[in-house]
Amino acid sequence: MKKIVVALGGNALGNNPIEQLDKVKYAAKAIVDMVKEGNEVIIAHGNGPQVGMINSAFEESHLLNQKHPEMPFPECGAMSQGYIGYHLQNAIQKQLSHEKMNQKVATVITQVIVDENDSAFQNPSKPIGSFVDLETAKLMEKEKKYIMVEDANRGYRRVVPSPKPIGIVELDIIKTLVDANHLVITVGGGGIPVIKDDLGYKGVAAVIDKDFASAKLADLLNADMLVILTAVDKVKINFGKVNEKDLDALTMKEIDMYIEAKEFSAGSMLPKVQACKSFVNGYSHRTALIASLEKAKEALLGQTGTRIIGG
């Protein structure tokens, strides 16, 4: 039996609630297939379109009517964890019932600890929320102290930091559920970013990359595998070029070499590869796997996907 943390990418969730309801069925099938093989499975997921949709809805509502409240970004993240978790656990429970399996599944609204001195707070780079014109952007900077930047010539958007995860507040709860043989959905969207204060923790307006949060979760649980399910079958180099090449495996040295050569896109494959490296580096018993959701079962059997092995 292996302990596996599975990180679901955006292709497993779709871009809106209706699309998501359909797509989670495929994610549920892939997860239950792993459980059927006798594995302990812990589920993480992204939330990019979902948290953006929630944030934009509150933002635009407030712009139209000042009586409608604005919603702080950590609360938007919590909302996305709740409704994505509901869709996932509902689909997984149905698949478990279909397979006549008695396991239960639950979502843990998860706070992920970040360091308030992380350099990311000095260089906010993650766009969130609605596009606005220059005049509105200047007003938001003045009144709300937001940092606004032009985004792809489509208008101005708020940017927030993307700090690295250093801990998980609910880790003991997650461990208890896993030890009781329950399926757990956690660190959704990278988790709700919090920093420690005198009384406990407080939320901050930031976005934690879900791949780094998944790797941190896998590390703290001492998992055997980190499986990142995405839209491609394998990691590639020379992506989109005539000499494009699929990679069956990656060593630590090769990862460093390809990163230096800028082979991996910063907004796509780079954080996945870096997260896998952080999980396996120095551990001979750990394996990371990057594969497509559609071929998750084949990837676990070694028939596809890209494996990253530490040691």
MOKA-V74306 format. One record per run of one state. SS is the DSSP state (H for helix, E for strand, - for the rest). FROM is the first residue (numbers start at 1). TO is the last residue. If there is no record, write none. Layout:
BEGIN
ss=SS from=FROM to=TO
ss=SS from=FROM to=TO
END
This chain:
BEGIN
ss=- from=1 to=2
ss=E from=3 to=8
ss=- from=9 to=9
ss=H from=10 to=12
ss=- from=13 to=16
ss=H from=17 to=36
ss=- from=37 to=39
ss=E from=40 to=45
ss=- from=46 to=47
ss=H from=48 to=64
ss=- from=65 to=72
ss=H from=73 to=98
ss=- from=99 to=104
ss=E from=105 to=107
ss=- from=108 to=110
ss=E from=111 to=114
ss=- from=115 to=118
ss=H from=119 to=122
ss=- from=123 to=125
ss=E from=126 to=132
ss=- from=133 to=133
ss=H from=134 to=144
ss=- from=145 to=147
ss=E from=148 to=150
ss=- from=151 to=155
ss=E from=156 to=161
ss=- from=162 to=164
ss=E from=165 to=168
ss=- from=169 to=170
ss=H from=171 to=179
ss=- from=180 to=182
ss=E from=183 to=185
ss=- from=186 to=187
ss=H from=188 to=190
ss=- from=191 to=191
ss=E from=192 to=196
ss=- from=197 to=200
ss=E from=201 to=203
ss=- from=204 to=205
ss=E from=206 to=206
ss=- from=207 to=209
ss=H from=210 to=220
ss=- from=221 to=224
ss=E from=225 to=230
ss=- from=231 to=234
ss=E from=235 to=237
ss=- from=238 to=244
ss=E from=245 to=247
ss=- from=248 to=248
ss=E from=249 to=250
ss=- from=251 to=251
ss=H from=252 to=260
ss=- from=261 to=268
ss=H from=269 to=280
ss=- from=281 to=286
ss=E from=287 to=292
ss=H from=293 to=300
ss=- from=301 to=305
ss=E from=306 to=309
ss=- from=310 to=311
END
